[in-house]
Amino acid sequence: MIRTPLVLGLLGCLLVTAASAEDKQPAGSGDAVSFYQQIRPIFQANCHGCHQPAKARGDYSMTDFAKLLAGGESGSKAIVPGRPNESYLIELITPDKDGKAQMPEGKPALNVVEIDLIKRWIAAGAKDDTPAGAKQRYDAAHPPIYSRPSPIASLDYSPDGKLLAVAGFHEVLLFDTDKYEVAARLIGISERIESVRFSPDGKKLAVAGGLPGRQGEIQVWDVAARKLTLSTASTFDTIYGASWSPDSKLIAFGCSDNSVRAIKADTGEQVLFQGAHTDWVRDTAFSVDGSHLVSVGRDMSVKLTEVATQRFVDNVTSITPGALKGGIQAIVCHPKIDQVIVGGSDGMPKVYRIYREAKRVIGDDAGHLMDLFPLSGRVFSVRVSADGKRIAAGSSLDGAGEVMVCTFNYDSDAPADIKAIMGKVPGTRSQAEKDALTAYKDKGTQLVSKTTIKDSPVYALAIHPLNKLVAAAGGDGQVRLVDADSGKIVKQLTVVPKGALAPAAKPSDLGLPVRSVDTVQTEQLPKGTKLVAIDVQPKNIEFRGPFDYAQLLVTGKLDSGETPDITRMVKLTASVDAVRFAPTGLVQPKQDGEGTLTVTLAGQTASIPFKVTGQKVLSKVDFVHDVN
C-alpha cells in the first residue's frame, strides 16, 4: 500500500511519455519520410488543384513551402513541425467514422497509408528536402522570365476572334487580336503547356500539360475573369490534345500511358477512360453531337469511343499493316459533318468518315474518304474553319516548316455511291471507281495556298473565325499570321510579354532561328548550391577523318546531391590547336594533333585526352552513306 502513489506516479509518467511519443512518431514509423519524394506527390495529386497561387481556396497555398506550413483563412497553423496532433491539416484530412474527410473537398479521403506518411513527416520536423533546382519557380506573383522565345506547341483563337491563346513558357499568353499585345498571362502549375483550346461558348479555356515525368494537369480558366476555375491532375506525365464537347461540359485529352480520358469541366471528375491505344495518344476530337470521341496516337491509328459507355467502338482507320505510315499527331472534327481530318508522320493530311457502314473486309480502308494535299515532313497540326469550308495543316522538316490551306466545300456526308466504293478494298476498285473518288475530291477541295517558313518548324495552327488569317507557330517562338488566300506572312509576333525578357538576352536575339541560339548562354547553376565535381562523357575522343565529331555530355555534382547537365555552362580549352568546339559541347576535328581537352566551371575542372588523325587524307565519298 505504501508503494501505490509511486506506482501511480510512474504509470502517469509512462502515459505522458507514450502520448508524447505518439505525437512525435506515429504508429508504423520506419525510415525517414521525404517531403520531395513521398509527401509532395500526395499534395500534388490531391490538393494543389485548389490550393495554389492561381486558385488559393481558403487563402491557402500549398505549392510554396512557407505558406504550406502557415495555413489559410482559419488562422490555425496548417503544420506544426514535430506536432502532428496540433497540425490543423491533419484534422482536415482525417476521415470520420463514415470514412469522409473535410479535405480534399469533393474527393475521396486520403488512404491510411498516405495519412500515416504525412503524420510521420510532420512528427520528424516537417523538413523540406526539395532540391534547389526542383522548387516551383513561377506563379502569378513571380511570372516567367524569358531568355529567348519559347517553342510554341499550341494556338487557338477564341470563337469571336478577339483573343489568341498561345502556349508559352510555364504559362498561357492571351493576345488581344486588335492590338496584338499580351492581354493576360495565365500561370498555373504546369511547366510544359502542350495544348490550349477555347470552349465552344468561348467562356472557358482548357490547358493541357504538366510536369514532365511527374504529373499531367488539366487547367480550366474563366476567360473573362482570367481566373483558374479548375486544376486537376492525371497520370504521371504531361498530357496532350485537349478538346471540348460541343456543349462545353466535357474536356477530353490524350496521355502518354496510352489512354484517352475525359473529365467534367466544372468538377474535374473523370467520366471516360479508354485504353485501346498501344502508344502515346497525341490528340482528341468529339463528334458533332458529342456522343463519340475520336483519338489519334503514335500507334498509327484513329480510334472511336462511345462517350456515355466509355466503350471502344472501332478503328476508324484501316487495321491493315502499312495502310498508315508513322504515328498520327493531330486530329480535328468537321463542325457540321461526322468526318475528321488527321495528320502525321507521312506528311499527308487525310479525311476520314467517323462511322463505318461497310462490312469490315481484310485490307479495306472504308473510313478513308480522301487525301488532301501533301506537305514537307511531318504534319503536327490540322485545323478546320468554323464554317467547315477551309482546312489548314502545318508541318516540320529539318528545322523548316510549311503551312497549307485548302477548301472543303461539302455541306453533307459522302453520297451512297462514294460510300460503296470506299467500302471496297483499294486494290479491287475499278478504274472507273477510282476516277469517281478523284472527281468527288476535286469537286470540293482545291489548294488555296502553301507557305514555306524557312526559319522554323510549324507545330501549331489556328484559323481566325473570319477565315482570312491562319496563325502559325513552332520552334522559334514566333507567331506568324498568314493570309489564307495568298499564303503571305502579314505579321510576325514575338511571344515574350513586355518586361519579361531577361537582361542577359539581347532584343536582337529574338529573331534568331532555333539552331542559332547555341551562341546564347544563359543557363546557370541553381542559386544557393555549390559545384563539387565534374564528370565528362566520353572519357576520350579519337577523330580519324574530317567528318568525325563528338558530343560532350558534362554532368555536375552539387553539394545538394543534384546532378544537373552543365554542358552549356562550362568553358572548354584545348592544349593544342587541333579541335574546334561549340558552346553546346559539340567537338570537331581541325587538324592532326594530340592533346587534352579541359572542362572548367565554378572552380572545378575535368580533362579528357583527344587524338586527331586523317585530316589530310582525301576521304572516299559514298553515294548511299554520304550523298543520298
C-alpha positions in Angstrom: 0.0 0.0 0.0 2.9 2.4 0.7 4.1 1.9 -2.9 0.8 2.8 -4.6 1.4 6.5 -5.1 4.8 5.8 -6.5 3.4 3.2 -8.9 0.6 5.6 -10.0 3.2 8.4 -10.5 5.4 6.2 -12.6 2.3 5.0 -14.6 1.3 8.6 -15.2 4.8 9.4 -16.5 4.7 6.5 -18.8 1.3 7.6 -20.2 2.6 11.1 -20.8 5.7 9.8 -22.4 3.7 7.4 -24.6 1.3 10.2 -25.7 4.3 12.5 -26.5 6.0 9.6 -28.4 2.7 9.0 -30.4 2.6 12.7 -31.3 6.2 12.6 -32.5 6.3 9.2 -34.0 3.0 7.8 -35.3 2.4 4.1 -35.5 4.0 2.3 -38.4 7.0 4.6 -38.4 10.2 3.4 -40.0 12.7 5.1 -42.3 12.7 8.9 -42.6 9.9 10.3 -44.8 11.0 12.6 -47.7 8.8 15.6 -48.4 10.0 15.7 -52.0 9.8 12.0 -52.8 6.8 11.0 -50.7 4.7 13.9 -49.4 4.8 16.3 -52.2 3.3 13.8 -54.8 0.3 13.3 -52.4 -0.3 17.0 -52.2 0.2 17.4 -56.0 -2.4 14.7 -56.8 -5.0 15.7 -54.3 -4.5 19.3 -53.1 -2.6 21.6 -55.5 -5.6 21.9 -57.8 -7.4 24.1 -55.3 -4.5 25.4 -53.2 -2.0 27.2 -55.5 -1.3 30.8 -56.2 -3.7 30.9 -59.2 -6.5 29.4 -57.1 -5.8 29.7 -53.4 -9.1 28.4 -51.9 -9.4 29.3 -48.3 -6.5 31.7 -48.8 -4.2 28.7 -48.5 -1.4 27.8 -51.0 0.3 24.5 -50.8 2.9 25.0 -53.6 5.0 27.4 -51.5 6.6 25.6 -48.5 6.4 28.5 -46.1 2.7 29.0 -47.0 2.1 25.3 -46.7 3.1 25.4 -43.1 1.4 28.7 -42.2 -2.2 27.8 -43.1 -5.0 29.9 -44.5 -8.0 31.9 -43.5 -8.8 29.7 -40.5 -5.9 31.3 -38.6 -4.7 27.9 -37.4 -1.3 26.7 -38.4 -1.7 24.0 -41.0 1.5 22.2 -40.0 3.3 22.4 -36.6 6.7 20.8 -37.1 7.1 17.9 -34.6 3.4 18.1 -33.6 1.1 16.3 -36.0 -1.8 16.3 -33.4 -1.6 20.1 -33.3 -1.5 20.5 -37.1 -4.8 21.7 -38.5 -4.0 19.9 -41.8 -4.2 16.5 -40.0 -7.6 17.4 -38.6 -8.9 18.3 -42.1 -7.6 15.1 -43.9 -8.5 12.6 -41.1 -11.8 10.7 -42.1 -14.7 10.5 -39.7 -16.4 7.2 -38.7 -18.2 7.2 -42.1 -14.9 7.4 -44.0 -15.4 11.0 -45.1 -12.9 13.9 -44.6 -13.2 17.7 -45.0 -10.2 17.6 -47.4 -9.6 17.1 -50.2 -13.0 18.7 -50.8 -15.3 16.7 -53.2 -12.9 13.8 -53.4 -12.4 10.5 -51.6 -10.4 10.8 -48.3 -6.7 10.1 -48.4 -6.0 6.4 -47.5 -4.5 5.4 -44.2 -1.0 4.9 -45.7 -0.9 8.5 -47.1 -2.2 10.0 -43.8 0.4 8.0 -41.8 3.2 9.2 -44.1 2.1 12.9 -43.6 1.9 12.4 -39.8 5.4 10.8 -39.7 6.8 13.6 -41.8 5.4 16.2 -39.5 6.5 14.3 -36.4 10.1 14.2 -37.8 10.1 18.0 -38.1 8.3 18.7 -41.4 11.5 19.3 -43.2 11.7 20.5 -46.8 14.2 18.3 -48.7 13.2 19.6 -52.2 16.4 20.1 -54.3 17.0 23.7 -55.2 16.6 23.1 -58.9 13.3 21.4 -58.4 11.4 24.1 -56.5 8.5 25.7 -58.3 9.9 28.9 -59.7 6.9 30.6 -61.2 3.5 31.7 -60.2 1.3 34.8 -60.8 3.4 36.8 -58.4 6.6 35.5 -59.9 5.9 35.2 -63.7 8.4 33.5 -66.0 11.4 35.5 -67.3 12.4 34.7 -70.9 16.0 34.4 -72.1 14.7 33.7 -75.6 11.3 33.0 -77.1 9.9 29.6 -76.1 8.9 26.9 -78.7 5.1 27.0 -79.2 3.2 23.8 -79.1 -0.4 25.1 -79.4 -2.5 28.0 -80.5 -6.2 28.8 -80.5 -8.5 31.7 -81.5 -11.5 32.5 -79.3 -14.8 31.9 -81.1 -15.3 35.7 -81.5 -11.7 36.1 -82.8 -10.8 38.7 -80.2 -8.2 36.6 -78.4 -5.4 34.3 -79.5 -4.2 31.8 -76.8 -0.5 30.9 -77.1 1.2 28.1 -75.2 4.2 29.9 -73.6 7.0 29.1 -71.2 5.2 27.7 -68.0 2.2 29.8 -68.9 -0.5 30.6 -71.5 -0.4 34.0 -73.1 -3.7 35.7 -74.2 -3.1 38.1 -77.1 -5.6 40.9 -77.9 -6.0 40.5 -81.6 -6.8 44.2 -82.2 -3.5 45.4 -80.7 -1.7 42.0 -80.8 -0.4 42.7 -77.3 -0.4 40.3 -74.3 -3.7 40.9 -72.5 -3.2 38.3 -69.8 -0.7 35.7 -68.5 -2.3 32.6 -67.2 0.2 30.8 -64.9 -0.7 27.6 -63.2 1.4 24.6 -62.0 2.3 23.1 -65.4 5.9 23.6 -66.5 5.1 22.4 -70.0 2.0 23.6 -72.0 1.0 21.1 -74.7 -2.5 22.2 -75.7 -4.8 25.2 -75.4 -8.4 25.2 -76.5 -11.3 27.7 -76.0 -14.6 26.1 -75.2 -17.3 26.3 -77.9 -19.1 29.0 -76.0 -15.9 31.0 -75.6 -16.3 31.3 -71.8 -13.5 28.9 -70.8 -10.0 27.9 -71.8 -8.7 24.4 -71.4 -5.0 23.9 -70.9 -3.3 20.5 -71.1 0.3 20.0 -69.9 2.0 19.1 -66.7 5.3 18.4 -65.1 7.3 16.1 -67.4 7.8 12.6 -66.0 5.9 13.5 -62.8 2.3 14.6 -63.3 -0.1 15.6 -66.0 -2.5 18.5 -65.5 -5.7 20.0 -67.0 -6.4 23.6 -66.2 -9.7 25.4 -66.9 -9.6 29.2 -66.9 -12.5 31.7 -66.8 -11.6 33.7 -69.9 -13.4 36.9 -68.9 -12.2 36.9 -65.3 -8.7 35.5 -66.1 -9.2 33.2 -63.1 -8.3 29.5 -62.7 -11.5 27.6 -62.0 -10.2 24.0 -62.2 -6.8 22.3 -61.9 -6.9 18.5 -61.9 -4.0 16.0 -62.0 -4.0 13.0 -64.3 -1.3 10.4 -64.9 2.4 10.7 -64.2 3.5 12.6 -67.3 2.4 15.6 -69.4 -0.9 15.2 -71.3 -1.9 16.2 -74.8 -4.6 17.1 -77.3 -7.3 18.8 -75.2 -10.7 19.1 -76.9 -14.2 20.2 -75.7 -17.5 18.5 -76.1 -20.0 20.6 -78.2 -21.9 21.6 -75.0 -18.7 22.8 -73.3 -19.3 20.4 -70.4 -16.5 17.8 -71.0 -12.8 18.0 -71.8 -11.0 15.1 -73.4 -7.3 14.6 -73.7 -4.6 12.0 -74.6 -2.0 10.6 -72.3 1.5 9.0 -72.6 0.2 5.9 -70.7 -1.6 5.1 -74.0 -5.0 6.1 -72.6 -7.7 8.5 -73.6 -9.6 10.3 -70.9 -12.4 12.9 -70.4 -13.4 14.9 -67.4 -16.2 17.2 -66.4 -15.1 20.7 -67.0 -16.7 22.1 -63.8 -15.6 19.4 -61.2 -12.7 17.5 -62.8 -14.5 14.2 -62.3 -13.2 11.6 -64.8 -16.1 10.2 -66.9 -14.2 8.4 -69.7 -11.3 6.1 -69.8 -10.3 4.2 -72.9 -7.1 2.1 -73.1 -7.2 0.6 -76.6 -4.2 2.6 -77.9 -0.8 0.9 -77.9 1.3 4.1 -77.8 1.0 7.7 -76.7 -2.3 9.4 -77.5 -1.5 12.7 -79.1 -4.8 14.4 -79.9 -8.6 14.1 -79.5 -11.8 15.4 -81.1 -15.5 15.0 -80.2 -18.1 14.1 -82.9 -20.6 16.7 -84.0 -23.2 15.7 -81.4 -20.7 14.9 -78.7 -21.8 11.3 -78.4 -18.4 9.9 -79.6 -14.7 10.7 -79.1 -12.1 10.2 -81.8 -8.4 9.9 -80.8 -5.1 9.5 -82.6 -1.7 8.4 -81.4 1.8 7.2 -82.2 0.4 3.7 -82.8 -0.7 4.8 -86.3 -4.4 4.5 -85.5 -7.5 6.6 -85.3 -9.9 5.1 -82.7 -13.6 5.7 -82.0 -15.0 5.6 -78.4 -18.6 6.0 -77.2 -18.6 8.7 -74.5 -21.6 7.5 -72.5 -20.4 3.9 -72.1 -16.6 4.5 -72.4 -16.7 1.7 -74.9 -14.1 1.4 -77.6 -16.1 1.0 -80.8 -13.8 0.7 -83.8 -10.6 1.7 -85.6 -11.6 4.4 -88.0 -8.5 3.8 -90.0 -7.6 0.5 -91.7 -6.0 -2.1 -89.4 -4.1 -3.4 -92.4 -0.3 -3.2 -91.8 1.2 -0.4 -93.9 -2.1 1.4 -94.6 -0.7 4.3 -92.4 3.0 5.2 -92.3 4.1 6.6 -89.0 2.3 8.0 -86.0 -0.5 10.4 -86.1 0.0 13.7 -84.3 -3.2 15.7 -84.9 -6.9 15.4 -85.4 -9.8 17.8 -85.8 -13.5 17.1 -86.4 -15.5 18.9 -89.0 -18.0 21.2 -87.3 -21.1 20.0 -89.3 -20.3 16.6 -90.7 -19.1 13.5 -88.9 -15.7 13.5 -90.6 -12.3 14.0 -89.2 -9.1 15.4 -90.6 -5.9 13.8 -89.4 -2.2 14.5 -89.9 1.0 12.7 -89.0 4.4 11.4 -90.0 3.6 10.7 -93.7 3.0 14.4 -94.4 -0.4 13.8 -95.9 -3.5 15.3 -94.2 -6.3 12.8 -94.7 -10.1 12.9 -94.3 -12.0 10.0 -92.7 -15.6 9.3 -92.0 -16.1 8.6 -88.3 -18.7 5.8 -88.6 -18.2 2.6 -90.6 -21.2 1.5 -92.7 -19.5 -1.2 -94.9 -18.8 -4.7 -93.6 -15.1 -5.0 -92.5 -13.0 -6.9 -95.0 -9.3 -7.7 -94.6 -7.4 -5.0 -96.4 -10.2 -2.4 -96.7 -9.9 1.2 -95.6 -13.6 2.0 -95.6 -13.4 5.2 -93.5 -10.8 6.9 -95.7 -12.6 9.5 -97.8 -9.7 11.3 -99.4 -6.1 12.6 -99.2 -5.8 16.3 -99.2 -2.5 18.0 -100.3 1.0 16.8 -99.2 3.3 18.8 -97.0 7.1 18.5 -96.4 8.0 16.5 -93.4 5.6 15.5 -90.5 2.2 17.2 -90.0 1.9 18.4 -86.4 -1.3 20.4 -86.6 -4.6 20.3 -88.6 -7.4 22.7 -88.2 -10.8 23.4 -89.8 -12.6 26.7 -90.1 -15.7 27.5 -88.0 -17.9 27.1 -91.1 -16.1 23.9 -92.2 -15.2 25.4 -95.6 -11.4 25.5 -95.1 -8.7 23.2 -93.8 -5.2 24.2 -92.7 -2.3 21.9 -91.9 1.2 22.7 -90.6 4.4 20.6 -90.8 8.1 20.4 -89.9 11.2 19.1 -91.7 14.8 19.7 -90.9 14.2 22.9 -89.0 11.8 24.4 -91.5 8.0 24.5 -91.7 5.2 24.6 -94.1 1.5 25.8 -93.9 -1.1 24.5 -96.3 -4.6 25.9 -96.8 -7.3 24.2 -98.9 -11.0 24.4 -99.5 -13.5 21.8 -98.3 -16.8 22.7 -99.9 -19.1 19.9 -98.8 -22.4 20.5 -97.0 -23.2 16.9 -96.2 -21.7 13.4 -95.8 -20.4 11.5 -98.8 -23.2 10.2 -101.1 -24.2 6.5 -101.2 -22.2 5.7 -104.4 -19.0 7.1 -102.9 -19.5 5.2 -99.6 -20.0 2.0 -101.6 -16.6 2.5 -103.4 -14.9 3.3 -100.1 -16.1 0.0 -98.7 -14.1 -1.9 -101.2 -10.5 -3.0 -100.7 -8.4 -0.3 -102.5 -6.7 -2.9 -104.7 -10.0 -4.2 -106.0 -11.5 -0.9 -107.2 -12.0 -0.5 -110.9 -10.5 2.5 -112.8 -14.0 4.0 -113.1 -14.4 3.8 -109.3 -11.0 5.4 -108.7 -11.9 8.2 -111.1 -15.2 8.7 -109.3 -13.3 9.1 -106.0 -10.9 11.6 -107.6 -13.8 13.6 -109.1 -15.5 13.7 -105.7 -12.4 15.1 -104.1 -11.8 17.6 -106.9 -15.4 18.8 -106.7 -14.9 20.2 -103.2 -11.2 20.6 -102.4 -8.8 23.0 -104.1 -5.3 24.0 -102.9 -5.6 27.7 -101.8 -2.1 28.5 -100.6 1.1 27.0 -99.4 3.6 28.9 -97.3 7.2 27.8 -96.6 8.7 29.1 -93.3 12.5 28.6 -93.6 13.4 29.7 -90.1 11.2 27.4 -88.0 9.2 24.2 -87.9 5.5 24.6 -87.6 3.9 22.8 -84.6 0.7 24.7 -84.1 -2.0 26.4 -86.2 -5.3 28.3 -85.6 -7.7 29.7 -88.1 -9.3 33.0 -87.4 -13.1 32.8 -87.3 -13.4 35.1 -90.3 -11.2 32.7 -92.3 -8.8 35.4 -93.6 -5.8 34.6 -91.3 -4.1 31.4 -90.2 -1.8 31.8 -87.1 1.2 29.5 -87.3 3.9 28.9 -84.7 6.6 26.5 -83.8 10.2 26.1 -82.8 11.4 29.7 -82.9 8.8 31.1 -80.6 7.3 33.4 -83.3 3.7 33.6 -84.2 3.2 34.2 -88.0 -0.1 35.5 -89.3 -0.5 34.0 -92.7 -3.0 35.4 -95.3 -5.0 32.3 -96.1 -5.7 33.3 -99.7 -2.2 34.4 -100.8 -0.1 32.5 -98.3 1.9 35.7 -97.5 3.0 36.3 -93.9 1.3 39.6 -93.0 2.5 39.9 -89.4 5.0 38.3 -87.1 4.8 38.3 -83.3 7.4 37.6 -80.7 5.8 35.7 -77.9 7.5 37.4 -75.0 5.5 39.7 -72.7 6.7 43.2 -72.1 9.2 43.4 -69.3 9.6 39.6 -69.3 12.9 39.5 -71.2 16.0 38.5 -69.1 18.7 41.2 -69.0 21.2 38.7 -70.3 19.3 38.3 -73.6 19.5 41.0 -76.3 16.5 42.0 -78.4 18.4 41.1 -81.5 18.5 37.5 -80.3 14.7 37.2 -80.5 14.5 36.7 -84.2 17.2 34.1 -84.4 16.3 30.6 -85.7 16.3 27.8 -83.1 19.6 26.4 -84.3 21.3 29.8 -83.8 20.6 30.0 -80.0 23.8 28.0 -79.4 25.6 31.3 -79.1 23.3 32.5 -76.2 24.5 31.1 -72.9 22.0 31.9 -70.1 22.0 28.7 -68.1 23.3 28.9 -64.5 23.7 26.7 -61.5 20.8 26.8 -59.0 21.2 29.6 -56.5 22.5 28.5 -53.2 24.3 25.5 -54.5 28.0 24.7 -54.9 29.6 22.6 -57.6 31.8 19.9 -56.1 32.7 17.7 -59.1 32.5 17.5 -62.9 32.1 14.3 -65.0 32.6 14.3 -68.7 31.5 11.7 -71.3 33.0 10.3 -73.4 36.2 9.7 -71.5 38.4 10.1 -74.5 38.0 11.3 -78.2 39.6 10.0 -81.3 39.0 11.6 -84.7 40.1 9.6 -87.8 38.6 11.7 -90.6 37.4 15.2 -91.4 33.7 14.3 -91.0 34.0 12.9 -87.5 32.6 14.7 -84.5 31.9 14.1 -80.8 29.2 15.5 -78.5 30.3 16.0 -74.9 27.9 15.5 -72.0 29.1 17.3 -68.9 27.4 16.5 -65.7 28.0 18.4 -62.5 27.7 17.2 -58.9 26.3 19.7 -56.5 26.6 19.8 -52.7 22.8 19.3 -52.6 23.2 15.9 -54.2 21.7 17.0 -57.6 23.5 16.1 -60.8 22.5 18.7 -63.5 23.5 18.8 -67.1 26.1 21.6 -67.2 27.3 21.0 -70.8 26.3 24.5 -72.0 27.7 26.3 -68.9 31.3 25.1 -68.9 34.4 26.6 -70.5 36.3 24.4 -73.0 40.0 24.8 -73.7 42.4 22.5 -75.7 46.1 22.1 -75.1 46.8 22.0 -78.8 45.0 23.8 -81.7 43.7 20.6 -83.3 39.9 20.8 -82.5 37.1 23.3 -82.6 34.2 23.3 -80.2 30.8 25.0 -79.8 29.1 26.2 -76.6 26.8 23.2 -76.9 29.6 20.8 -76.3 30.0 19.7 -80.0 33.7 19.0 -80.8 35.0 18.6 -84.3 38.5 18.0 -85.8 40.5 20.9 -87.1 43.9 19.4 -87.9 46.1 16.5 -87.0 47.3 16.6 -83.4 47.1 15.1 -79.9 46.3 16.8 -76.6 43.9 17.3 -73.8 40.5 19.0 -73.7 39.8 20.7 -70.3 36.4 21.5 -69.0 36.1 24.2 -66.3 33.2 25.7 -64.3 33.0 27.3 -60.8 36.5 26.3 -59.8 36.1 22.6 -60.8 37.9 21.1 -63.8 38.0 17.8 -65.7 40.1 16.7 -68.6 39.9 14.1 -71.4 42.5 13.2 -74.0 41.9 13.6 -77.7 43.7 12.4 -80.8 43.1 13.7 -84.4 44.4 11.9 -87.5 43.5 11.5 -91.1 42.7 15.2 -91.7 44.9 15.4 -94.8 43.7 12.1 -96.3 41.2 12.6 -99.2 38.1 10.8 -98.0 36.3 8.3 -100.2 32.7 9.6 -100.6 30.0 7.0 -100.7 26.7 7.9 -102.5 24.4 6.0 -100.2 26.1 6.9 -96.9 27.2 10.5 -97.6 25.2 11.9 -100.5 21.8 10.2 -100.6 
